[in-house]
Amino acid sequence: MVALSTVTASNERIASTFPHGLVAVFVGGTSGVGEYTVKTLARYAVMPKVYIIGRSQEAADRIVNECKQLNPDGTFQFIKADVSLLKNVDDVCRQLKSKETKINILFESQGSMGFAKKTSEGLPLAASLVMHSRLRFILNLLPLLQNADNLRRVVSVQAATFEGPIDVNNIMAQGFSLHKTRDQVASVQTLLLEAAARRAPSVSFVHTVPGIVKGGISRDAEGLAMYILIGISRVLLEPLLQTPPAECGERHVYAATSAMYPPGYGDGATTTAAAGGVALDRALVSTARGSNGQTGSGVYSVAQNLESASSRVEQLLAGFRKDGTAEKVWDFIMEDFKRITETETVV
């Protein structure tokens, strides 16, 4: 476990490690983990430029005002968009590319428990937010991440370390139990990050799991059974097991900035000493083991305590790479991209 004191000590070195003006994009940043992490980064970074992507103007106005109070020299902008739609993802990315030439952090936490809903593009809402929306943002913004001359990091908040079996005949996990859905979608998320890393090896990719946190992911939930489950969780589990917002924010800023999770290797991009992140106190922590079992591989499945996934997960993912499941997952998402946007390439 990475102690919270180690986490905060690392975060306090952000200002002295990176140059002024880190550029960060938070997708799903108007509630929950995204909100907590935005506000924590605002406390530590010097003159950051932060874009918050979400649906709620009211929540965004509140968060932007709080961030400006925490960091008057920072720039905090809201882009309103329903990112369950790929056409909106592309539009947001066009806006970002018109404003920036580089991005240091892409932080994605968009999600939904609307398992019975579909988007107007014909995709299941809950699964597509994690699979299609997140990958589309990554691929669209990889050139800007690769342009950064120091930190280059993608963080995807989902169910890291819970990776499980994948039904290649039902990749979107439709009709599965919550437990089975979580495990399959976690595997798909890690495999997609690995595929992205092969295209941009100078960028590091961190898949996290926040534990139980207070947020807005249940707003789209439907059905009596789901409401009962959420109610039981709020009454019995959350008071005992919930991760405090402040700790959640600290740990996710660490995941986004620490050299514990470096890129796998260079691809010709300009590199500085800070490219891997805030330097580690080697007496306390060491470079993380990647999802392929190799230290510092560039893709990381990280538990709530910020430690790497178990050997079970590594072996499971290795099996997916060997038997062609990883390739099938990628091809499935690319086919949907082509069907909906008429291209599997990006804006």
N, C-alpha and C positions, 0 to 999 in steps of 0.2 A: 504493500500500500504506500502511496505517496502521501506523506503527512500534509495536513492543511497548512502547517507552518512552512513547510518546504514550498508549497504552491504559492503562498502569498509572498514569500521571500523572492521567488523567481519573478512574480508579477511586478514586484516593486523595482526590478531591474529593467523593465521594459523601456523606461524613459532614457536610461543610459546605454541601452543596447542598440536601439533602432534610431535612425534619423527622424527628425520631425516630419509629421505628415503621413503617417501610415494610412493607407486606404483600405477600408474594410466594408464588405457588403454583407448585410444580414438579411437573409430571406426567411420570412416568418419571425421577424424581430419585434412584433407588436404585443407579444405575450410570452409567458413561460420562459423556457431556457434562453430563447433569443433575446428577450427583454433583459433578463438578468445579466447576460453576457455583454450586451451592448453597454449597459450602465457601468459594469465593472471595468470594461476596456476604457470607458470615458474617464475613469478615475486615474488610470495609469499612463495612458499614451500621451505624448506631447503633440499638440495641435493635430489630432487625427482628423481624417476626412471619412465620415461614416455615412453609408446609405442604408436605410431601413426599408425593406420591402414587405408590404402586407396589405390587408384589406381594411383595417379600421383607422380612419382618419382621427377619430377621437383619441384612441389609444396612442397613436403615433404622436399627436400633438403633446400629450402628457409626457411621453418618453423623451421626445426631443427637448422639451423644456427642462426636464430633470437632468438630461445629459449636459445641456448648456450651463446649468448651475454647477454641475460637477467639474466641467471643463470649459470655461468661457472662451478659450482660444481654439477649441475644436469646432469643426463644421459637421452638422448633423442634418441630413436631408431625408425626407420621406418620399417614396415612390409608391403610390397606391396602385395595387394590381391584384387580381385573382390569379395566383400562379398555378392553380390547378389546370389552367388552359395553356397549352404549349404556345399558341399564338401570342398570349400575353407575356410568357417567359421571353420569347424572342423580342418582343417590343421593349420590355424592361432592359434587356441586354443591349439593344440598340441605343437606348438612352444612356446607359452607363458608358458605352464605347464612345459616345459623342462628348462625354464629360471627362473621361479618364484615359490615360495611355497605359496605366499599370494598376494592378490590384495586389495587395499583400495578403488579405484574408478574405476568403469566401466562406461564410458560415451559414449552413442551411439547417433549419429546424422546422420547416413547413410540414404539417401533418394534419390528420383528421381521423376521427372514429366513426365517420359516416360510411360504414362498410356496405350499406345497401344502396348508396347513391352512385350515380354516374355523372360525369361531366358532359357538357354539350358537345364535346369532341368524341364521346362514346367510350371513354375510359372509366373504370372503377375509381371513384374519387380517392379513397384512402390509399390504395396501392400506388396509384399513378403519382400522387404527391411525393412519395418517397422514391419511386423508381424513375418515372419519366421526367417529372419537373426538376428533380435534383440533378439528374444526369444532363439534362438540357442546359441548365445554368452552367454546370461545370464545363461542358464542351464549348459553349458559347464564349465563356470568359477565360478559358485556358490561355489564349494569346496574351491577355492582360496580366494574368498571373505569372506567365513566363517572362514578361517584360520587367517585372519587379527586380530591383538590384539588391534587395536583401531578403526579407521574409516572403516566402511563397507557400501558402498553406490553405488547404480545404478542410473544413470540419463538417461532418454530417452527423447530426444528432438523431439516433434511432435506437437500435437494440443490439449494439455491439456486444460481443462475447456470448450471445445467445444463438449464434448461427446454428441452423438445423437442416434437416432434409429438404430438398427441393423437388416438387412434382413438376417435371418439365411439360406436362400436359395441362397444367394450371398454374402458370408462373405468377399470375396475379393473385393467387391464393383465394379465389372466390369460393365462399361457402365453408371455409375452414373455421375451426375453433380459434379463439383469440390466441391461445398458446401456440398452435401450429402456424397460424398466420405470422405471429411475431418471429418465430424461428426461421421460417422460410424467407420472409422479407429481409431479415437481418443478413442472411446468406447472400441474397441477391444484391443488397446494398454493398457489402464488402467486395463481391466479385466485380461490380460495376466500377468501384473505386480502383480496383486493381487494373482494370482495363484502361481507365483514364490515366493512371500512373504510367502505363507503358507508352502512352502518347505524350506524356509530359513528365519525364523522370526528374526534372529539377524542382518539381512541385511535390510537397508531401501531403498525404491524405490521411485524415484521422476520423475513424468511425467511433462514436462514443455512445454511451447509454447513461442517462442522467439519474436513473432511479425514479422514485415517485416525487414529482414536483408539481406545484400548483401552476396551472396554465389553462389555455383555452382549447386544448385538443379535443375535448369531449363535446364541444358546442354542436357538432353535426351528428352526434349519436342519435340513433333511432331505435324504437322497440322497447317493450316493457322489460325484457330480460337485461338489455344493456343499461337501462336506467337504474334497475335494481343493483346491478354489478357496480355501477359508478357510485351509487348511494352507499353501498356497503363499504366500498373503498374509502370514501370520504369520511365516514363515521368511525370505522374501525382501524383502517390501515394507515391513512395519511398522518394522523396525529403521532403515530408511533414510528413510522418509517420514512416520512417525508424528508427529503433533503432541503435544508433551509435555502431560500433564494440567494443569500449572500455567498454561501459555500458553493452552490451550483454555478454561480457566475464566476467565482474565483477559479474553480476547477476547469471550466470551459475556456476561460482566457488562457490558462496554462496550456490546455490542449492546443490552443490556437497559436501559441507563441514560444513554447519551450523547445529547446534543442533535444529534448527527450525523444522527439518524433521528427527526425531530419528527412529530407528527400533521399531517394535511393541513390541517385548519382546525377552528374551534370549532363546537360544537353547543349552546351554552348552558350547558355544564358550568362549574363554578367553575374558574378558571384562575389559576395563580401563575407567577412567573418560572421556576420549576423544572419546569413542565409539559412542556417539550420535552426535558428531561434536563440532564445536567451540561454547562455552557457549554463551547463549543469554543475551543481556542487557534487562532484564525483564521490564524496564521502557519504552522500545521502541517496543519490539516485544514479542510474546509468541509462544509456541509450536503450530505448524500448526494442523489444523483439517484434518484428513485423508479422503480418498475417500469413506469410509464407514460412515462418519459423526462423528467419534470418534477422540478426540484429541490424537495425537501421535500414530496413528494406524499402522504406518510403510509403508503405501502406500499413495502417495500424488499426486493429480492432481492440478497443480500450474499454475496460470495465469502469464502473462508477468510481472506483478507487484509483483510476488512471494506470492500472497495471495491464499488461498485455493479456490477450486471450489465452486460454489453456491449450495444451497439446492436442486435446480432443478436437477443438475448433480448427487448429492448424491441419490436422489430418483430414478432417472433413472437407476443408477447402481444397486441399491437395487432391482429394478424390474428384472434386468437381472439375478441377483443371485437367485431370488425366482422362476422365471419361467423356469429356466434351460438354458437360453441363454448363460450364462457364461460357463457352462459345454460344450455346443455344440461348442462354439468357441474353447475351449481347445482341444476337441476331433478332430475338423477339422484340426488344426495345427499338432497335433500328427499323424494323418493319413498321412498327407503330409510328415512328417519326416520319417515315416516308409517306405513310397513308394519310397522316394528319397535316403535315407541313409540306408534303411533296418533295422533301429532301431529307436524307439522314445526316447531311452536313449542317452547318450552323450559320447564324447570321454574320 
